[in-house]
Amino acid sequence: MASDRAAERLGILLVSGTHERAHTAFVLAAAAAALGREVTLFATNGGCRALLADWSGLEGAARDGAIVARGVAGLDTLRAAARELGTRLIACEAGMAAESLAAEALWPGVEIAGAVTFLTACAGGQTVTL
């Protein structure tokens, strides 16, 4: 049986390179972290673009301005909140290579690791895939 602390873990697997899914991933990360849960966001393939310092390469990135104009937190705000609340951000090493993304392009503080690191971080908890 998983420990109480392990059950509070949330792993978010971001595979998609769309703004909509990246936005949702960071909404969930910030919300869960605000509730005191241990959150790890692992991005791979196109999802790695959400962890770049310049995330404007996400498909549908222009959507961000429209949702901010409607009073919804944008991706910059959500990323900052998730980070401030202790969300662990990991870019998949293989996913970065598959998308031809350079480690230097990552948002400062983002780790590069593999699937084993992600699975270990969220073992015994919940996992959401976007």
Backbone as a ProteinNet text record, in pm:
[ID]
protein_1_A
[PRIMARY]
MASDRAAERLGILLVSGTHERAHTAFVLAAAAAALGREVTLFATNGGCRALLADWSGLEGAARDGAIVARGVAGLDTLRAAARELGTRLIACEAGMAAESLAAEALWPGVEIAGAVTFLTACAGGQTVTL
[TERTIARY]
84.1	0	88.9	51.1	129.9	118.8	227.5	224.8	135	90	6.3	78.2	207.8	283.9	293.7	314.8	321.9	188.5	79.1	-53.9	-80.8	-6.8	-24.1	56.6	136.7	219.6	132.9	166.9	100.3	206	199.8	286.6	205.5	256.8	190.4	282.7	233.4	308.4	255.9	336.8	297.5	366.4	288.7	340.2	311.7	200.6	155.8	228.4	252.7	316.3	217.2	93	-6.6	-16.6	-49.8	-67.8	-178.2	-287.2	-401	-361	-289.2	-249.1	-140.5	-48.5	54.8	-10.5	-105.7	-177.3	-247	-315.5	-385.2	-286.5	-172.3	-70.9	-25.2	-3.1	42.8	-69.8	-194.2	-307.6	-311.5	-303.1	-306.1	-186.2	-69.1	52.8	41.2	2.1	-8.7	-117.6	-230.3	-340.4	-301.7	-243.2	-204.3	-95.3	1.2	108.4	52.2	-46.6	-109.3	-181.5	-225.2	-289.7	-188.7	-60.9	43.3	88.4	44.7	86.3	224.5	295.1	426.1	401.4	440.9	408.1	534.5	532.6	639	575.6	618.8	573.1	686.1	658.7	756.6	708.8	786.3	749.7	838.4	776.9	852.4	802	883.4	850.3	802.3	690	641.8	614.2	582	555.5	676.7	796.1	918.4	917.7	845.8	841.1	781.6	698.2	638.6	740.5	854.7	959.2	1075	1060.3	1163.1	1148.8	1258	1250.6	1152.8	1157.6	1065.1	970.4	851.4	755.8	667.9	700.4	616.6	611.3	695.1	691	581.5	507	393.4	288.6	227.6	119.4	4.5	-42.8	-152.7	-109.3	18.5	70.4	-2.1	-52.7	-122.5	-249.6	-298.6	-415.8	-393.3	-268.6	-237.6	-287.1	-262.4	-308	-459	-528.8	-675.5	-729.2	-671.7	-724.6	-688.7	-571.4	-534.3	-632.4	-670.3	-765.9	-902.1	-931.9	-1058.9	-1048.6	-931.6	-914.6	-864.4	-817.1	-763.2	-610.8	-552.6	-406.4	-339.9	-239.3	-164.9	-53.9	13.4	115.6	232.8	273.4	383.1	346.4	225.8	178.9	170.6	116.9	101.3	236.3	327.6	460.3	529.8	521.4	584.3	521.1	388.4	318.9	357.1	358.9	394.9	535.3	626.5	765	772.6	709.8	713.5	653.6	557.9	492.2	566.7	681.4	766.6	749.6	681.6	667.3	803.6	830.8	954.6	930.4	1014.3	999.2	1111.2	1072.2	1169.8	1141.1	1243.3	1236.4	1299.5	1229.9	1278.4	1398.7	1505.4	1626.5	1599.8	1531.9	1502.3	1404.2	1306.9	1210.3	1275.7	1372.4	1446.7	1522.5	1586.3	1661.1	1566.2	1451.5	1355	1303.3	1294	1243.6	1355.8	1480.2	1598.1	1602.5	1575.9	1578.2	1707.2	1767.5	1893.5	1867.4	1947	1934.7	1945.4	2026.2	2045.8	1918.6	1823.3	1698.5	1594.7	1622.6	1527	1515.9	1400.4	1375.1	1470.8	1537	1631.6	1565.8	1638.8	1590.1	1522	1495.8	1434.7	1541.6	1510.1	1601.1	1587.8	1690.2	1683.2	1704.5	1611	1619.4	1532.2	1525.6	1449.1	1324.3	1258.6	1132.2	1145.7	1258	1276.6	1271.2	1331.1	1327.7	1185	1107.2	967	886.2	898	821.5	857.8	983.2	1025.8	966.5	964.4	914.3	765.7	689.4	544.5	495.1	586.6	550.5	449.9	343.2	243	137.4	154.2	58.5	-25.5	-76.9	-158.2	-72.3	-113.2	-47.2	-154.4	-133.2	-221.6	-139.6	-196	-126.5	-202.1	-127.3	-185.5	-106.1
-118.2	0	125	222.1	345.5	426.9	494.8	581.1	700.5	767.2	885.6	990.7	1009.3	1110.4	1072.5	945.4	901.6	923	901.9	919.5	1065.7	1156.7	1299.3	1344.7	1257.2	1292.8	1302.8	1398.8	1411.8	1422.6	1333	1338	1385.8	1486.6	1537.7	1510	1430.3	1393	1476.5	1568.1	1656.1	1609.3	1550.8	1497.1	1593.1	1661	1748.2	1882.2	1934.4	2064.3	2175.2	2161.4	2265.8	2355.7	2480.3	2575.7	2528	2479.6	2437.9	2331.6	2232.5	2125.6	2172.1	2255.1	2309.3	2396.2	2478.6	2564.9	2479.5	2375.4	2286.2	2217.3	2173.9	2109.3	2202.1	2327.3	2422.6	2465	2466.8	2491.2	2380.8	2255.9	2142.5	2143.3	2172.9	2175.2	2280.5	2401.3	2509.1	2480	2428.1	2398.5	2290.2	2182.5	2072.5	2116.6	2192.3	2241	2335.8	2417.8	2509.3	2432.2	2311.4	2224.8	2147.9	2170.7	2104.5	1971.1	1938.6	1812	1825.4	1715.5	1707.6	1686.3	1781.9	1778.8	1771.9	1681.1	1671.7	1682	1779.6	1794.1	1747.5	1643.9	1582.7	1606.2	1680.3	1709.3	1630.3	1574.8	1500.9	1538.7	1510	1540.2	1684.4	1709.3	1845.1	1918.5	1845.6	1906.5	1978.1	1939.7	2005.6	2154.3	2195.4	2337.9	2422.7	2364.3	2437.9	2468.8	2399.6	2421.6	2503.8	2554.9	2642	2781.3	2854.3	2993.2	3070.4	3045.7	3106.8	2997.8	2994.8	2888.7	2925.2	3031.9	3077	2977.2	2875.1	2771	2668.6	2681.1	2591	2616.6	2510.7	2525.8	2602.8	2706.9	2786.4	2883.2	2920.2	3007.8	3142.8	3188.9	3318.1	3316.3	3198.5	3182.3	3245.7	3251.9	3302.9	3446	3529.9	3668.6	3679.5	3594.9	3597.1	3555.2	3454.2	3410.6	3508.7	3570.9	3673.1	3790	3828.8	3938.1	3905.1	3776.6	3732.6	3712.4	3747.2	3737.9	3604.1	3519.4	3389	3400.5	3338.9	3342.7	3286.1	3355	3309.5	3213.9	3162.8	3061.5	3116.1	3240.5	3296.4	3298.5	3341.6	3348.9	3209.8	3115.2	2978.4	2910.9	2930.3	2870.1	2926	3057.5	3119.5	3069.2	3057.2	3009.4	2864.9	2781.3	2640.7	2629.8	2706.4	2703.8	2752.5	2866.9	2923.9	2829.8	2748.2	2654.4	2520.9	2511.1	2392.9	2282.3	2306.8	2203.4	2169.8	2042.4	1995.2	1986.8	2051.9	2056.6	1977.1	1877.3	1790.4	1783.7	1809.6	1789.5	1654.4	1575.1	1442.2	1454.9	1389.3	1394.5	1344.1	1231.6	1175.7	1265.3	1321.3	1410.3	1536.9	1589.3	1707.5	1673.6	1557.1	1516	1493	1430.5	1403.2	1531.3	1637.1	1766.1	1861.4	1815.8	1898	2025.9	2012	2126	2122.3	2237.5	2248	2271	2208.9	2226.1	2373.2	2448.1	2589.9	2672.3	2619.9	2690.8	2672.3	2580.2	2554.3	2672.6	2683.7	2781.9	2749.3	2846.3	2817.7	2736.1	2637	2553.3	2424.9	2410.1	2287.2	2179.3	2063.8	1949	1876.6	1805.1	1713.5	1574.2	1486.3	1349.4	1259.2	1133.6	1036.6	988	894.2	841	777	713.7	648.7	752.5	867.6	974.9	1020	1037.1	1077.5	972.3	847.5	741	726	745	739	855.7	972.8	1092.5	1084.6	1017.1	1012.5	874.4	786.3	650.7	653.1	577.6	566.5	675.7	773.4	883.6	874.8	988.7	997	1047.3	1009.2	1059.1	1104.2	1222.1	1278	1294	1254.3	1267.7	1364.8	1460.4	1559.5	1562.2
0	0	0	-81.6	-92.7	34.9	69.1	186.4	159.2	265.2	248.3	165.9	189.4	115.6	-31.8	-62.1	-201.3	-271.3	-201.1	-259.7	-293.9	-233.2	-260.7	-382	-438.7	-554.1	-679.1	-763.5	-892.5	-1000.4	-1095.1	-1211.6	-1330.5	-1398.5	-1517.5	-1635	-1729.5	-1848.6	-1964.5	-2012.8	-2122.6	-2249.7	-2338.5	-2464.1	-2578.9	-2571.8	-2679.4	-2680.1	-2797.4	-2812.2	-2840.3	-2791.9	-2812.9	-2690.3	-2714.5	-2605.2	-2511.3	-2566.9	-2484.7	-2382.5	-2425.4	-2332.8	-2235.9	-2283.8	-2194.5	-2087.2	-2127	-2032.7	-1927	-1971.6	-1878.7	-1785.1	-1837	-1753.9	-1642.8	-1675	-1573.5	-1479.5	-1525.9	-1435.4	-1330.2	-1375.5	-1282.3	-1188.7	-1242.2	-1159.5	-1050.5	-1086.8	-988.1	-885.3	-931	-838.7	-739	-788.3	-699.9	-602.8	-652.5	-564.7	-458.6	-495.9	-400.1	-289.7	-322.1	-222.6	-138.8	-166.4	-89.3	-144.7	-265.9	-326	-387.6	-392.8	-457.7	-607	-691	-833	-917.5	-1014.7	-1114.1	-1251	-1329.1	-1466.9	-1556.5	-1633.2	-1723	-1865.4	-1942.5	-2081.1	-2175	-2278.2	-2378.7	-2517.2	-2615.5	-2754.5	-2767.9	-2834.7	-2854.1	-2724.6	-2619.4	-2489.2	-2431.4	-2474.9	-2426.7	-2456.9	-2560.7	-2596.1	-2484.7	-2401.3	-2289.1	-2180.9	-2183.9	-2084.4	-2137.8	-2258.5	-2314	-2254.6	-2246.9	-2199.8	-2287.9	-2418.2	-2513.8	-2562.8	-2505.7	-2537.8	-2658.2	-2729.9	-2841.1	-2956.8	-2953.9	-3055.9	-3034.7	-2924.4	-2903.7	-3011.5	-3060.4	-3157.3	-3090.5	-3154.9	-3099.6	-2990.9	-2987.8	-2882.6	-2878	-2991	-2995.1	-2909.6	-2879.6	-2793.4	-2656.6	-2612.5	-2479.1	-2460.9	-2558.7	-2549.7	-2539	-2611	-2608.3	-2471.8	-2411.3	-2282	-2171.4	-2181.3	-2083.4	-2092.7	-2214.7	-2234.4	-2173.4	-2158.1	-2098.4	-1947.4	-1890.8	-1746.3	-1695.8	-1786.6	-1748.8	-1741	-1642	-1628	-1752.5	-1801.4	-1917.6	-1877.8	-1977.4	-1953.8	-1872.4	-1895.3	-1815	-1666.8	-1636.6	-1497.4	-1435.4	-1510.9	-1459.2	-1439.3	-1532.4	-1516.6	-1393	-1374.3	-1257.6	-1128.2	-1127.3	-1007.3	-976.2	-1078	-1056.3	-999.5	-1055.9	-1008.1	-863.8	-834.5	-699.5	-595.8	-639.2	-548.2	-538.4	-605.1	-588.7	-689.6	-799.5	-902.3	-961.2	-970.8	-1033	-1183.3	-1261.6	-1406	-1470.9	-1551.5	-1616.8	-1766.1	-1845.7	-1990.8	-2020.6	-2098.3	-2135.4	-2229.1	-2192.5	-2273.9	-2415.8	-2427.7	-2560.4	-2635.8	-2566.2	-2629.4	-2682.1	-2607.1	-2651.8	-2781	-2784.1	-2903	-3021.2	-2995.5	-3102.4	-3166.9	-3088.9	-3138.2	-3178.1	-3171.5	-3203.2	-3120.2	-2990.5	-2898.9	-2817	-2799.7	-2725.8	-2577.5	-2493.6	-2348.3	-2309.3	-2380.8	-2350.6	-2370.4	-2445.6	-2472.9	-2362	-2268.8	-2161	-2066	-2006	-1901.2	-1786.7	-1728.8	-1619.8	-1507.5	-1460.9	-1352.2	-1395.8	-1526.3	-1576.9	-1582.6	-1527.4	-1531.2	-1664.6	-1701.7	-1814.7	-1757.9	-1784.1	-1732.5	-1819.5	-1781.2	-1857.7	-1785.7	-1848.7	-1798.8	-1661.1	-1634.2	-1504.4	-1392.1	-1414.3	-1314.4	-1289.8	-1397.4	-1383.5	-1308.5	-1348.8	-1284.5	-1137.6	-1105.1	-965.2	-885.8	-946.1	-877.9	-845.4	-928.6	-904.7	-861.6	-825.1	-783.3	-668	-682.2	-578.2	-580.9	-666.6	-674.5	-800.1	-840.5	-961.6	-1077	-1198.6	-1317.7	-1417.3	-1473.6	-1575	-1701.7	-1813.9	-1941.9	-2032.1	-2087	-2177.9	-2307.4
[MASK]
++++++++++++++++++++++++++++++++++++++++++++++++++++++++++++++++++++++++++++++++++++++++++++++++++++++++++++++++++++++++++++++++++

